[in-house]
Amino acid sequence: MKVKHTDSYYAASRNQQFDFPKLMGDHVADVCVIGSGITGATAALELANKGFKVIVLEANRVGWGASGRSGGQAIFGWASEQDTLEKLVGKSDARKLWDISVEALALTKSNINKYSIDCDWRDGMVHVGVKPRHDKELKAWYDDLTENYGYESLEMWDQEKTHHHIASKKYTSGMFDSNSGHLHPLNYTLGLVNAAKQAGAEFYEDSAVTKIEHGDPATLFTKNGTVKANHVILACNAYMDGLETKLENKVMPVGTYICATEPLGEDFTGALMKDHIAACDINFVLDYFRCSGDHRMLFGGRVSYSGVAPFNLEKAMRGRMVDIFPQLSDAKIDYAWGGNVAITMNRAPHFGRLKPNVYFAQGFSGHGIAATGWQAH
């Protein structure tokens, strides 16, 4: 029996379902991609479109990991802010990383349009503050991005305007970005998988890679088969599972959790969050939330560094949600789930080459919806 998708709202509302075979026997490819999230699916799509023979090996189901479970917010920048990146890599490379993040948003929207991916994309996302110190931080962030990086889609909101758009008394200010947005992450990932399949990429599920014999070509071993490939892409992120410890040691898998209410109706959710925007506060352990295409509140937060989900996850998530939106105190929770996100120590992304013909991308630290696709582009 194949592993099922986690019992999430996304899995229950996915609009495509694949049943790819298990890898059996010996195969040859130009490129073997390990992992079928947004990184792996985008890489397979881009390479197959260029005429390469691509094999994708997935340990579970396509889109099973973070790409199919996340908060679904596609946001500019990185978890490591620009002033931190400037100290890490210098102003020139920090600017390149910034440009990558903005290009990643454009690529996400382009893929949705080009491949007609039905994934409930909505424009608009706001970072919100909960205290005076946050108000100052958001204003400084806004000034840096508009003045030094020329980012023109931002707008500062005072407390009154923030409350006008988000019906919660918790927030004291907001930095709104019309260029960022949100989507149904599993349907987006499955849309990329379908496009890659149509372009000729081969996908295999229930085919965990147990060993890589590096060389030119490299040989990848699963329980029931092998793939010889001229190039390898490691797109495992928080689910490396011992395959390459040198990379695995660079990230920490951190659990994060989401609940989805029952459908609340368009008028109700429209009053909670105007214009279908998404939101995220700027606490270290943050809350993030948005309304779904079928008018549920999707509310995420909490973290677990142990990999163990909170006791009574539904109750824990309801408590956080109702603290922000007392209007939801009577709303039924239909789903509560979690998954791992790969965090780096400095919150900057980690990508490059492990060997001359082995590439990797990981450690997006919560900014993976758009950025993962760019890394594979």
Residue frames relative to the residue before (quaternion, step in Angstrom):
aa qw qx qy qz dx dy dz
M 1.0000 0.0000 0.0000 0.0000 0.00 0.00 0.00
K 0.4078 -0.6993 0.5292 0.2542 3.57 -0.89 0.94
V 0.5537 -0.5648 0.4917 0.3643 3.52 -1.24 0.54
K 0.3546 -0.7306 0.5417 0.2167 3.57 -0.98 0.83
H 0.5962 -0.4982 0.4646 0.4248 3.54 -1.31 0.20
T 0.5896 -0.5486 0.4427 0.3941 3.55 -1.19 0.52
D 0.5383 -0.6475 0.4409 0.3106 3.55 -1.11 0.73
S 0.2262 0.7942 -0.5151 0.2297 3.55 0.35 1.30
Y 0.6528 -0.4660 0.4112 0.4331 3.53 -1.33 0.14
Y 0.6388 0.5445 -0.3321 0.4303 3.58 0.99 -0.82
A 0.6703 0.4853 -0.3065 0.4703 3.57 0.89 -0.89
A 0.6683 0.5075 -0.3038 0.4510 3.58 1.00 -0.80
S 0.7714 0.3324 -0.1766 0.5131 3.61 1.12 -0.59
R 0.3426 0.7399 -0.5195 0.2557 3.61 1.14 0.40
N 0.3330 -0.7807 0.5043 0.1591 3.54 -1.00 0.84
Q 0.7238 0.2520 -0.2339 0.5983 3.57 1.30 0.25
Q 0.0652 -0.7819 0.6180 0.0502 3.54 -1.16 0.54
F 0.1283 -0.8004 0.5841 0.0415 3.53 -0.80 1.04
D 0.0950 -0.7571 0.6428 0.0680 3.52 -1.24 0.55
F 0.0181 -0.8345 0.5494 -0.0365 3.53 0.36 1.30
P 0.5454 -0.6447 0.4237 0.3277 3.60 -1.08 0.65
K 0.5306 -0.5672 0.5127 0.3659 3.51 -1.37 0.17
L 0.5190 -0.6221 0.4725 0.3470 3.60 -1.06 0.69
M 0.0210 0.7837 -0.6183 0.0565 3.53 -0.80 1.08
G 0.8226 0.2202 -0.1650 0.4976 3.58 -0.92 0.87
D 0.6400 -0.5522 0.4036 0.3501 3.54 -1.35 -0.15
H 0.0618 -0.8057 0.5885 -0.0275 3.56 -0.92 1.01
V 0.2198 -0.7427 0.6192 0.1291 3.54 -1.32 0.43
A 0.0418 0.7997 -0.5965 0.0530 3.57 -0.99 0.85
D 0.5411 -0.5591 0.4968 0.3845 3.53 -1.28 0.29
V 0.7952 0.0350 0.0328 0.6044 3.56 0.97 -0.97
C 0.1236 -0.7487 0.6455 0.0869 3.54 -1.05 0.83
V 0.1618 -0.7781 0.6044 0.0566 3.57 -0.80 1.09
I 0.1826 -0.7724 0.6001 0.0996 3.57 -0.87 0.97
G 0.7569 0.2793 -0.2492 0.5357 3.55 -0.46 1.25
S 0.1511 -0.8268 0.5407 0.0337 3.56 -0.86 0.99
G 0.3215 0.7095 -0.5503 0.3007 3.55 0.98 0.87
I 0.7920 -0.2788 0.2005 0.5048 3.56 -1.21 -0.40
T 0.6320 0.5282 -0.3398 0.4539 3.61 0.96 -0.79
G 0.7283 0.4475 -0.2532 0.4531 3.56 0.70 -1.09
A 0.6746 0.4957 -0.3050 0.4540 3.57 0.93 -0.86
T 0.6518 0.5016 -0.3210 0.4696 3.60 1.01 -0.78
A 0.6304 0.5263 -0.3328 0.4635 3.58 0.98 -0.81
A 0.6593 0.5061 -0.3059 0.4643 3.57 0.90 -0.93
L 0.6506 0.5255 -0.3086 0.4532 3.57 0.97 -0.86
E 0.6841 0.4888 -0.2905 0.4568 3.57 0.80 -1.00
L 0.7035 0.4701 -0.2717 0.4586 3.58 0.88 -0.95
A 0.6443 0.5082 -0.3292 0.4672 3.59 0.97 -0.80
N 0.6322 0.5324 -0.3292 0.4565 3.58 1.03 -0.73
K 0.6896 0.4564 -0.2703 0.4931 3.58 1.19 -0.55
G 0.6306 -0.5946 0.3125 0.3887 3.57 1.27 0.19
F 0.4976 0.6474 -0.4451 0.3675 3.61 1.22 0.14
K 0.4228 -0.6476 0.5588 0.2992 3.52 -1.21 0.54
V 0.0480 -0.8263 0.5588 -0.0516 3.56 -0.54 1.23
I 0.0778 -0.7537 0.6513 0.0415 3.53 -1.04 0.89
V 0.1460 -0.7761 0.6103 0.0621 3.57 -0.92 0.99
L 0.1444 -0.7905 0.5932 0.0488 3.55 -0.79 1.08
E 0.0513 -0.8022 0.5943 -0.0262 3.56 -0.68 1.15
A 0.4385 -0.7210 0.4741 0.2512 3.57 -0.77 1.04
N 0.7879 0.2471 -0.1138 0.5525 3.59 1.08 -0.71
R 0.7129 -0.3197 0.2859 0.5548 3.58 -0.39 -1.25
V 0.5930 -0.5560 0.4128 0.4108 3.59 -1.09 0.55
G 0.8202 0.1792 -0.1724 0.5152 3.56 -0.89 1.02
W 0.3555 0.7860 -0.4509 0.2291 3.59 1.27 0.27
G 0.7155 0.4816 -0.2584 0.4351 3.60 0.99 -0.81
A 0.8531 -0.1585 0.1061 0.4855 3.53 -1.21 -0.65
S 0.6066 0.5850 -0.3604 0.3999 3.60 1.04 -0.68
G 0.7518 0.3706 -0.2131 0.5020 3.57 1.14 -0.49
R 0.7333 0.4260 -0.2266 0.4790 3.60 1.25 0.06
S 0.5339 0.7212 -0.3595 0.2561 3.57 1.23 -0.46
G 0.7023 -0.4428 0.3533 0.4312 3.53 -1.35 -0.09
G 0.4167 -0.7649 0.4203 0.2541 3.57 1.26 -0.23
Q 0.5206 0.6404 -0.4217 0.3756 3.60 1.21 0.27
A 0.1921 -0.7656 0.6087 0.0797 3.56 -0.83 1.08
I 0.0017 0.8544 -0.5069 0.1142 3.53 -0.20 1.39
F 0.5434 -0.5985 0.4860 0.3323 3.56 -1.18 0.66
G 0.8055 0.3454 -0.2126 0.4320 3.55 -1.32 0.29
W 0.4827 -0.6366 0.5307 0.2831 3.49 -1.39 -0.35
A 0.6399 -0.5022 0.3949 0.4271 3.56 -1.27 0.23
S 0.6547 0.4036 -0.2823 0.5734 3.57 1.22 -0.54
E 0.3664 -0.7758 0.4666 0.2147 3.59 -0.40 1.20
Q 0.7135 -0.5132 0.2793 0.3866 3.53 -1.25 0.52
D 0.6495 0.5053 -0.3463 0.4504 3.63 0.93 -0.71
T 0.6221 0.5158 -0.3341 0.4851 3.59 1.14 -0.62
L 0.6509 0.5067 -0.3165 0.4684 3.59 0.97 -0.84
E 0.6148 0.5491 -0.3493 0.4456 3.60 1.03 -0.72
K 0.6644 0.4858 -0.2982 0.4833 3.57 1.04 -0.76
L 0.6753 0.5072 -0.2932 0.4481 3.58 1.07 -0.73
V 0.8500 0.1367 -0.0112 0.5087 3.59 0.77 -1.04
G 0.5815 -0.5721 0.3851 0.4316 3.60 1.25 -0.04
K 0.6565 -0.5595 0.3455 0.3695 3.55 -1.20 0.57
S 0.6461 0.5430 -0.3347 0.4192 3.59 0.95 -0.83
D 0.7190 0.4196 -0.2560 0.4914 3.59 0.83 -0.97
A 0.5858 0.5528 -0.3773 0.4570 3.59 1.13 -0.55
R 0.6337 0.5186 -0.3268 0.4718 3.56 1.06 -0.73
K 0.6301 0.5251 -0.3351 0.4637 3.59 1.03 -0.75
L 0.6527 0.5070 -0.3138 0.4675 3.56 0.98 -0.82
W 0.6156 0.5319 -0.3411 0.4710 3.57 1.05 -0.73
D 0.6658 0.5072 -0.3040 0.4551 3.56 0.86 -0.97
I 0.6065 0.5517 -0.3479 0.4547 3.58 1.06 -0.75
S 0.6754 0.5085 -0.3082 0.4363 3.58 0.87 -0.94
V 0.6616 0.4837 -0.3071 0.4838 3.59 1.04 -0.73
E 0.6288 0.5173 -0.3280 0.4789 3.59 1.04 -0.76
A 0.6179 0.5624 -0.3416 0.4303 3.58 1.07 -0.74
L 0.6284 0.5163 -0.3355 0.4754 3.58 1.03 -0.72
A 0.6559 0.5061 -0.3098 0.4666 3.57 0.95 -0.89
L 0.6465 0.5197 -0.3208 0.4572 3.59 1.00 -0.80
T 0.6186 0.5483 -0.3412 0.4476 3.58 0.99 -0.81
K 0.6867 0.4694 -0.2781 0.4804 3.57 0.85 -0.98
S 0.6344 0.5341 -0.3288 0.4519 3.58 1.03 -0.78
N 0.6496 0.5141 -0.3190 0.4604 3.59 0.94 -0.86
I 0.6281 0.5414 -0.3365 0.4464 3.58 0.96 -0.86
N 0.7128 0.4482 -0.2555 0.4751 3.57 0.90 -0.94
K 0.6790 0.5229 -0.2987 0.4199 3.56 0.85 -1.01
Y 0.7954 0.2860 -0.1346 0.5172 3.56 0.95 -0.91
S 0.4219 -0.7420 0.4401 0.2790 3.58 1.30 0.37
I 0.2085 0.7988 -0.5284 0.1979 3.56 0.86 1.03
D 0.2640 -0.7698 0.5694 0.1161 3.55 -0.65 1.20
C 0.2630 0.7938 -0.4983 0.2290 3.59 -0.03 1.29
D 0.5413 -0.6765 0.3840 0.3192 3.61 1.14 0.62
W 0.1539 0.7991 -0.5672 0.1266 3.62 0.87 0.82
R 0.0010 -0.7664 0.6422 -0.0142 3.54 -1.08 0.89
D 0.4024 -0.6993 0.5392 0.2415 3.57 -1.02 0.82
G 0.7425 0.4623 -0.3161 0.3676 3.54 -1.24 0.56
M 0.1585 0.7584 -0.6136 0.1524 3.54 -0.82 1.11
V 0.1092 -0.8085 0.5768 0.0411 3.58 -0.98 0.80
H 0.2779 -0.6947 0.6377 0.1828 3.55 -1.10 0.83
V 0.1197 -0.8244 0.5523 0.0313 3.59 -0.73 1.03
G 0.3146 -0.7311 0.5793 0.1758 3.52 -1.23 0.67
V 0.2767 -0.7772 0.5481 0.1375 3.54 -1.20 0.60
K 0.7845 0.1646 -0.1135 0.5870 3.61 1.25 0.08
P 0.7138 -0.4766 0.2887 0.4242 3.61 -1.18 0.39
R 0.6191 0.5387 -0.3592 0.4443 3.62 0.98 -0.72
H 0.6390 0.5208 -0.3205 0.4665 3.59 1.02 -0.75
D 0.6044 0.5588 -0.3584 0.4405 3.57 1.04 -0.76
K 0.6717 0.4868 -0.2899 0.4772 3.58 0.95 -0.89
E 0.6505 0.5194 -0.3185 0.4534 3.58 0.98 -0.83
L 0.6587 0.5027 -0.3117 0.4649 3.58 0.94 -0.84
K 0.6563 0.5021 -0.3179 0.4649 3.59 0.96 -0.81
A 0.6467 0.5043 -0.3203 0.4742 3.61 0.99 -0.77
W 0.6284 0.5307 -0.3151 0.4736 3.56 1.07 -0.79
Y 0.6428 0.5246 -0.2991 0.4713 3.54 0.97 -0.94
D 0.6683 0.5056 -0.3015 0.4548 3.60 0.86 -0.94
D 0.6558 0.5159 -0.3129 0.4537 3.58 0.95 -0.88
L 0.7149 0.4649 -0.2678 0.4483 3.59 0.80 -1.01
T 0.6979 0.4559 -0.2886 0.4711 3.59 0.96 -0.74
E 0.7426 0.4233 -0.2316 0.4644 3.59 0.89 -0.92
N 0.7862 0.3459 -0.1711 0.4827 3.59 0.85 -0.95
Y 0.7732 0.3109 -0.1725 0.5251 3.59 1.13 -0.54
G 0.4154 -0.7566 0.4375 0.2521 3.58 1.25 0.03
Y 0.3663 0.7331 -0.4944 0.2897 3.59 1.14 0.59
E 0.1813 -0.8731 0.4518 0.0286 3.53 -0.28 1.31
S 0.6180 0.5900 -0.3453 0.3882 3.61 1.19 -0.07
L 0.5271 0.6454 -0.3989 0.3827 3.58 1.29 0.21
E 0.0414 -0.7689 0.6377 0.0231 3.52 -1.28 0.55
M 0.3107 -0.7448 0.5584 0.1921 3.60 -0.87 0.92
W 0.1536 -0.7772 0.6063 0.0684 3.55 -1.00 0.91
D 0.3421 -0.6980 0.5831 0.2359 3.56 -0.99 0.79
Q 0.7539 -0.3997 0.2514 0.4568 3.56 -1.28 0.04
E 0.6566 0.5258 -0.3180 0.4373 3.57 0.94 -0.85
K 0.6958 0.4566 -0.2879 0.4738 3.57 0.87 -0.88
T 0.6003 0.5461 -0.3564 0.4631 3.59 1.07 -0.68
H 0.6814 0.4776 -0.2876 0.4742 3.57 0.91 -0.92
H 0.5855 0.5698 -0.3694 0.4427 3.59 1.11 -0.57
H 0.7473 0.3962 -0.2137 0.4888 3.59 1.00 -0.83
I 0.7698 0.1876 -0.1092 0.6003 3.60 1.14 -0.59
A 0.3048 -0.8053 0.4869 0.1465 3.56 -0.42 1.24
S 0.4800 0.6059 -0.4808 0.4140 3.54 0.60 1.24
K 0.4030 -0.7268 0.5076 0.2274 3.56 -1.00 0.83
K 0.4885 0.7043 -0.4083 0.3139 3.60 1.27 -0.06
Y 0.7540 0.4624 -0.2102 0.4166 3.57 1.00 -0.82
T 0.3022 -0.7955 0.5155 0.1010 3.52 -0.94 1.05
S 0.7927 -0.0326 0.0279 0.6081 3.61 1.22 -0.35
G 0.1251 -0.7935 0.5895 0.0851 3.54 -1.30 0.18
M 0.1763 -0.7254 0.6494 0.1449 3.52 -1.29 0.50
F 0.1497 -0.8335 0.5314 0.0222 3.53 -0.24 1.35
D 0.0943 -0.7770 0.6206 0.0478 3.55 -1.08 0.81
S 0.3047 -0.7751 0.5300 0.1598 3.55 -0.61 1.16
N 0.6218 0.5619 -0.3316 0.4333 3.60 1.23 -0.33
S 0.6408 0.4768 -0.3184 0.5105 3.58 1.17 -0.53
G 0.0164 -0.8161 0.5777 -0.0038 3.57 -1.22 0.16
H 0.3396 -0.7281 0.5489 0.2308 3.56 -1.19 -0.45
L 0.0930 -0.7948 0.5997 -0.0066 3.53 -1.28 0.55
H 0.5553 -0.5289 0.5062 0.3946 3.53 -1.41 0.00
P 0.3158 -0.8229 0.4269 0.2021 3.61 -0.08 1.23
L 0.6549 0.5004 -0.3365 0.4554 3.60 0.97 -0.71
N 0.6653 0.4851 -0.3205 0.4683 3.60 0.91 -0.78
Y 0.6095 0.5246 -0.3577 0.4747 3.59 1.09 -0.59
T 0.6648 0.5020 -0.3040 0.4621 3.59 0.89 -0.93
L 0.6748 0.4847 -0.2983 0.4698 3.59 0.90 -0.89
G 0.6039 0.5466 -0.3525 0.4607 3.57 1.13 -0.57
L 0.6452 0.4977 -0.3116 0.4887 3.57 1.04 -0.76
V 0.6245 0.5342 -0.3314 0.4635 3.58 1.01 -0.83
N 0.6678 0.5026 -0.3067 0.4554 3.57 0.88 -0.91
A 0.6500 0.5086 -0.3177 0.4669 3.59 0.96 -0.84
A 0.6544 0.5042 -0.3121 0.4692 3.59 0.99 -0.84
K 0.6224 0.5342 -0.3281 0.4687 3.58 1.03 -0.80
Q 0.6654 0.5000 -0.3005 0.4657 3.58 0.93 -0.91
A 0.6755 0.4859 -0.2904 0.4725 3.58 1.13 -0.64
G 0.6694 -0.5393 0.2838 0.4248 3.59 1.28 -0.05
A 0.4685 0.6630 -0.4628 0.3560 3.61 1.20 0.01
E 0.3028 -0.7397 0.5760 0.1712 3.56 -1.10 0.78
F 0.1371 -0.7891 0.5965 0.0514 3.58 -0.86 1.01
Y 0.0588 -0.7708 0.6340 0.0210 3.54 -1.10 0.82
E 0.1957 -0.7797 0.5881 0.0893 3.56 -0.84 1.05
D 0.7900 0.2664 -0.2261 0.5039 3.54 -1.35 0.29
S 0.5528 0.6060 -0.3583 0.4457 3.54 1.13 0.77
A 0.0162 -0.8345 0.5497 -0.0356 3.55 0.62 1.17
V 0.3735 -0.6984 0.5614 0.2397 3.56 -0.98 0.85
T 0.2311 -0.8082 0.5328 0.0977 3.56 -0.68 1.11
K 0.7997 -0.0130 0.0317 0.5995 3.58 1.18 -0.51
I 0.1706 -0.7381 0.6400 0.1282 3.52 -1.23 0.63
E 0.1816 -0.7486 0.6295 0.1016 3.55 -0.81 1.05
H 0.2640 -0.8164 0.4945 0.1386 3.54 -0.13 1.32
G 0.3355 0.7010 -0.5755 0.2547 3.52 -1.13 0.77
D 0.4151 -0.6745 0.5380 0.2885 3.54 -1.27 -0.22
P 0.4177 -0.3553 -0.7645 0.3390 1.61 -0.25 2.49
A 0.5061 -0.5854 0.5228 0.3575 3.54 -1.37 0.15
T 0.2229 -0.7500 0.6031 0.1551 3.55 -1.22 0.50
L 0.1488 -0.7881 0.5953 0.0492 3.54 -0.82 1.05
F 0.2045 -0.8025 0.5568 0.0645 3.53 -0.84 1.05
T 0.0638 -0.7333 0.6745 0.0572 3.54 -1.10 0.84
K 0.7328 -0.4185 0.2837 0.4554 3.57 -1.26 0.04
N 0.8242 0.2363 -0.0845 0.5077 3.57 0.99 -0.83
G 0.8231 0.1614 -0.0810 0.5384 3.59 1.17 0.11
T 0.2791 -0.7312 0.5919 0.1928 3.53 -1.36 -0.02
V 0.1369 -0.7405 0.6469 0.1206 3.51 -1.35 0.38
K 0.1714 -0.7316 0.6496 0.1153 3.55 -0.94 0.95
A 0.0439 0.8220 -0.5604 0.0918 3.57 -0.68 1.11
N 0.4939 -0.6565 0.4859 0.2981 3.55 -1.06 0.78
H 0.7915 0.0971 -0.0348 0.6025 3.54 1.13 -0.68
V 0.1734 -0.7721 0.6066 0.0763 3.56 -1.19 0.69
I 0.1137 -0.7601 0.6355 0.0742 3.56 -1.09 0.78
L 0.2130 -0.7678 0.5962 0.0987 3.54 -0.74 1.13
A 0.0593 0.8068 -0.5778 0.1079 3.56 -0.40 1.27
C 0.2903 0.8036 -0.4632 0.2355 3.55 0.97 0.94
N 0.1507 -0.8375 0.5065 0.1390 3.57 1.21 -0.61
A 0.8526 -0.0752 0.0546 0.5142 3.65 -0.62 -1.04
Y 0.7149 0.4309 -0.2344 0.4982 3.59 1.28 -0.15
M 0.1511 0.8093 -0.5453 0.1580 3.57 0.88 0.98
D 0.1111 -0.8716 0.4721 0.0718 3.58 1.23 -0.61
G 0.7647 -0.4229 0.1988 0.4437 3.56 0.86 1.04
L 0.4450 0.7225 -0.4478 0.2817 3.61 1.21 -0.05
E 0.7843 -0.0061 0.0258 0.6198 3.59 0.94 -0.89
T 0.2417 -0.8298 0.4846 0.1349 3.56 0.07 1.30
K 0.5697 0.5944 -0.3911 0.4112 3.61 1.09 -0.56
L 0.6992 0.4175 -0.2563 0.5207 3.58 1.06 -0.74
E 0.6350 0.5583 -0.3323 0.4179 3.56 0.94 -0.88
N 0.6630 0.5247 -0.2998 0.4419 3.57 1.06 -0.74
K 0.6141 0.5642 -0.3433 0.4321 3.60 1.25 -0.23
V 0.7626 0.2889 -0.1740 0.5520 3.59 1.23 -0.27
M 0.2635 -0.7250 0.6077 0.1886 3.53 -1.30 0.40
P 0.3218 -0.7235 0.5688 0.2222 3.61 -0.74 0.97
V 0.0512 -0.8033 0.5929 -0.0254 3.57 -0.64 1.15
G 0.3879 -0.7323 0.5141 0.2212 3.55 -0.83 0.99
T 0.0222 0.7638 -0.6450 0.0092 3.55 -1.08 0.79
Y 0.2575 -0.8258 0.5010 0.0276 3.53 -1.03 0.87
I 0.1212 -0.7922 0.5980 0.0123 3.55 -1.15 0.75
C 0.0996 -0.7535 0.6394 0.1161 3.54 -1.21 0.52
A 0.1959 -0.7543 0.6156 0.1171 3.55 -1.24 0.52
T 0.3588 -0.7334 0.5347 0.2177 3.55 -0.81 0.98
E 0.6359 -0.4270 0.4470 0.4621 3.50 -1.36 -0.17
P 0.6229 -0.5004 0.4052 0.4443 3.64 -1.18 0.23
L 0.2368 -0.8191 0.5171 0.0748 3.56 -0.80 1.07
G 0.5372 -0.6154 0.4109 0.4049 3.55 1.25 -0.29
E 0.5874 -0.6312 0.3874 0.3263 3.53 -1.03 0.82
D 0.6494 0.5214 -0.3320 0.4430 3.59 0.94 -0.76
F 0.6646 0.5110 -0.3026 0.4534 3.58 0.95 -0.88
T 0.7087 0.4353 -0.2762 0.4816 3.60 0.77 -0.96
G 0.6145 0.5502 -0.3483 0.4453 3.58 1.11 -0.62
A 0.6457 0.4904 -0.3172 0.4918 3.57 1.16 -0.55
L 0.6301 0.5296 -0.3326 0.4603 3.60 1.10 -0.64
M 0.7962 -0.0016 0.0632 0.6017 3.57 0.89 -1.00
K 0.2833 -0.7988 0.5095 0.1487 3.55 -0.31 1.25
D 0.8567 0.1983 -0.1499 0.4520 3.54 -1.29 0.59
H 0.5523 -0.6661 0.3777 0.3296 3.61 1.16 0.63
I 0.3334 0.7630 -0.5016 0.2346 3.62 1.08 0.57
A 0.3589 -0.6645 0.5989 0.2664 3.54 -1.41 0.17
A 0.1337 -0.7990 0.5824 0.0677 3.58 -1.20 0.42
C 0.0212 -0.7623 0.6469 -0.0078 3.50 -1.30 0.57
D 0.3229 -0.7329 0.5497 0.2376 3.60 -0.84 0.82
I 0.4544 -0.7045 0.4768 0.2644 3.61 -1.22 0.20
N 0.2812 0.7229 -0.5594 0.2923 3.56 1.06 0.76
F 0.6152 -0.5369 0.4106 0.4058 3.60 -1.21 0.40
V 0.7163 0.1879 -0.1448 0.6562 3.57 1.04 -0.81
L 0.0996 -0.8852 0.4541 -0.0171 3.49 0.01 1.36
D 0.3464 -0.6603 0.6144 0.2579 3.49 -1.43 0.24
Y 0.0239 -0.7750 0.6314 0.0137 3.58 -1.12 0.69
F 0.0703 0.8240 -0.5507 0.1133 3.56 -0.87 0.86
R 0.0614 0.7582 -0.6452 0.0708 3.50 -1.33 0.52
C 0.4174 -0.6761 0.5314 0.2937 3.56 -1.27 0.13
S 0.4737 -0.7033 0.4680 0.2490 3.54 -0.99 0.89
G 0.6973 -0.4701 0.3495 0.4132 3.52 -1.32 0.16
D 0.7355 0.3427 -0.2282 0.5381 3.60 1.16 -0.50
H 0.6062 -0.6619 0.3118 0.3117 3.53 1.20 0.82
R 0.3833 0.6365 -0.5495 0.3821 3.52 0.82 1.14
M 0.3991 -0.6311 0.5797 0.3263 3.54 -1.28 0.26
L 0.1222 -0.7497 0.6479 0.0575 3.55 -0.89 1.03
F 0.0069 0.8294 -0.5531 0.0787 3.57 -0.37 1.26
G 0.0471 -0.8245 0.5633 -0.0252 3.56 -0.67 1.15
G 0.2598 0.7504 -0.5834 0.1705 3.51 -1.25 0.47
R 0.6579 0.4912 -0.4091 0.3982 3.53 -1.37 -0.34
V 0.0537 -0.7650 0.6369 0.0783 3.55 -1.26 0.35
S 0.1279 -0.7540 0.6368 0.0981 3.52 -1.28 0.45
Y 0.2339 -0.7850 0.5612 0.1190 3.55 -0.71 1.10
S 0.6223 0.5540 -0.3298 0.4440 3.56 1.30 -0.15
G 0.4708 -0.6624 0.4491 0.3714 3.55 1.21 -0.42
V 0.6051 0.5335 -0.3530 0.4739 3.58 1.31 0.00
A 0.4229 -0.7150 0.4983 0.2481 3.58 -0.74 1.05
P 0.6019 -0.5600 0.4147 0.3901 3.61 -1.12 0.56
F 0.5502 -0.5868 0.4750 0.3569 3.56 -1.16 0.63
N 0.8322 0.0242 -0.0784 0.5484 3.56 -0.91 0.98
L 0.1195 -0.8577 0.4985 0.0390 3.53 0.62 1.24
E 0.6410 0.5382 -0.3401 0.4287 3.58 0.90 -0.86
K 0.6715 0.4914 -0.2948 0.4697 3.58 0.93 -0.90
A 0.6507 0.5259 -0.3166 0.4471 3.57 0.97 -0.87
M 0.6950 0.4607 -0.2799 0.4759 3.59 0.89 -0.89
R 0.6048 0.5469 -0.3578 0.4551 3.59 1.04 -0.70
G 0.6426 0.5435 -0.3248 0.4314 3.58 0.94 -0.87
R 0.6694 0.4812 -0.2992 0.4806 3.58 0.95 -0.87
M 0.6597 0.5232 -0.3113 0.4407 3.57 0.92 -0.89
V 0.7011 0.4692 -0.2740 0.4617 3.58 0.84 -0.98
D 0.5662 0.5783 -0.3829 0.4454 3.58 1.15 -0.49
I 0.6984 0.4247 -0.2517 0.5181 3.59 1.09 -0.75
F 0.8034 0.1301 -0.0329 0.5801 3.57 0.92 -0.94
P 0.1952 -0.7974 0.5606 0.1082 3.64 0.02 1.20
Q 0.5376 0.6355 -0.3941 0.3896 3.59 1.20 -0.45
L 0.6978 0.4706 -0.2618 0.4723 3.59 1.23 -0.46
S 0.3340 0.7878 -0.4756 0.2042 3.60 1.22 0.19
D 0.7406 0.3750 -0.2259 0.5098 3.60 1.13 -0.56
A 0.4777 0.6854 -0.4339 0.3371 3.60 1.27 -0.02
K 0.4124 -0.7008 0.5303 0.2401 3.56 -0.96 0.89
I 0.3227 -0.7091 0.5921 0.2060 3.57 -1.08 0.78
D 0.2309 -0.7959 0.5473 0.1173 3.57 -0.62 1.12
Y 0.8070 0.0561 0.0058 0.5879 3.59 1.05 -0.73
A 0.0442 0.7476 -0.6627 -0.0005 3.53 -1.24 0.62
W 0.1104 0.8075 -0.5608 0.1456 3.56 -0.70 1.06
G 0.1528 -0.7823 0.5941 0.1078 3.53 -1.32 0.10
G 0.0124 -0.7752 0.6312 0.0220 3.52 -1.37 -0.04
N 0.5474 -0.6381 0.4454 0.3079 3.53 -1.29 0.22
V 0.1392 -0.7277 0.6649 0.0953 3.51 -1.19 0.75
A 0.3862 -0.7311 0.5145 0.2272 3.60 -0.98 0.83
I 0.1046 -0.8027 0.5871 0.0020 3.55 -0.61 1.23
T 0.2564 -0.7287 0.6076 0.1847 3.58 -1.01 0.79
M 0.6683 -0.5174 0.3468 0.4067 3.57 -1.21 0.44
N 0.7740 0.3206 -0.1776 0.5164 3.59 0.95 -0.84
R 0.4690 -0.7055 0.4044 0.3446 3.59 1.35 0.14
A 0.5108 0.6021 -0.4416 0.4260 3.60 1.22 0.28
P 0.5521 -0.6186 0.4274 0.3604 3.64 -1.07 0.59
H 0.2404 -0.7599 0.5913 0.1233 3.55 -1.22 0.55
F 0.2681 0.7550 -0.5648 0.1976 3.58 -0.45 1.17
G 0.2804 0.7482 -0.5622 0.2133 3.54 -1.20 0.59
R 0.6027 -0.5268 0.4342 0.4132 3.54 -1.14 -0.75
L 0.3191 -0.7136 0.5915 0.1978 3.53 -1.09 0.80
K 0.7478 0.0358 0.0037 0.6629 3.55 1.18 -0.78
P 0.7053 -0.4554 0.2941 0.4568 3.64 -1.14 0.23
N 0.7906 0.2549 -0.1406 0.5387 3.61 1.08 -0.64
V 0.6328 0.4862 -0.3371 0.4994 3.59 1.24 0.43
Y 0.0974 -0.8140 0.5726 -0.0082 3.57 -0.54 1.24
F 0.0554 -0.7992 0.5976 0.0326 3.57 -1.18 0.54
A 0.0296 -0.7520 0.6573 0.0403 3.53 -1.33 0.42
Q 0.2032 0.7791 -0.5601 0.1949 3.57 -0.71 1.08
G 0.7525 0.4531 -0.2678 0.3960 3.53 -1.35 -0.13
F 0.2475 0.8058 -0.5085 0.1754 3.59 0.95 0.79
S 0.3038 -0.8340 0.4383 0.1417 3.55 1.37 0.04
G 0.7802 -0.3490 0.1659 0.4919 3.55 0.95 0.91
H 0.6789 0.4554 -0.2918 0.4966 3.60 1.27 -0.04
G 0.3499 0.8231 -0.4047 0.1903 3.55 1.18 0.52
I 0.4953 0.6854 -0.4479 0.2905 3.62 1.08 -0.48
A 0.7775 0.2875 -0.1618 0.5354 3.58 0.78 -0.98
A 0.6945 0.5292 -0.2993 0.3847 3.57 0.79 -1.02
T 0.6043 0.5653 -0.3704 0.4220 3.59 1.02 -0.67
G 0.6561 0.5188 -0.3104 0.4518 3.56 1.00 -0.80
W 0.6458 0.5170 -0.3347 0.4512 3.58 0.99 -0.75
Q 0.6339 0.5541 -0.3428 0.4166 3.59 0.94 -0.85
A 0.7201 0.4204 -0.2349 0.4996 3.55 1.12 -0.66
H 0.5105 0.6874 -0.3992 0.3279 3.58 1.28 -0.18
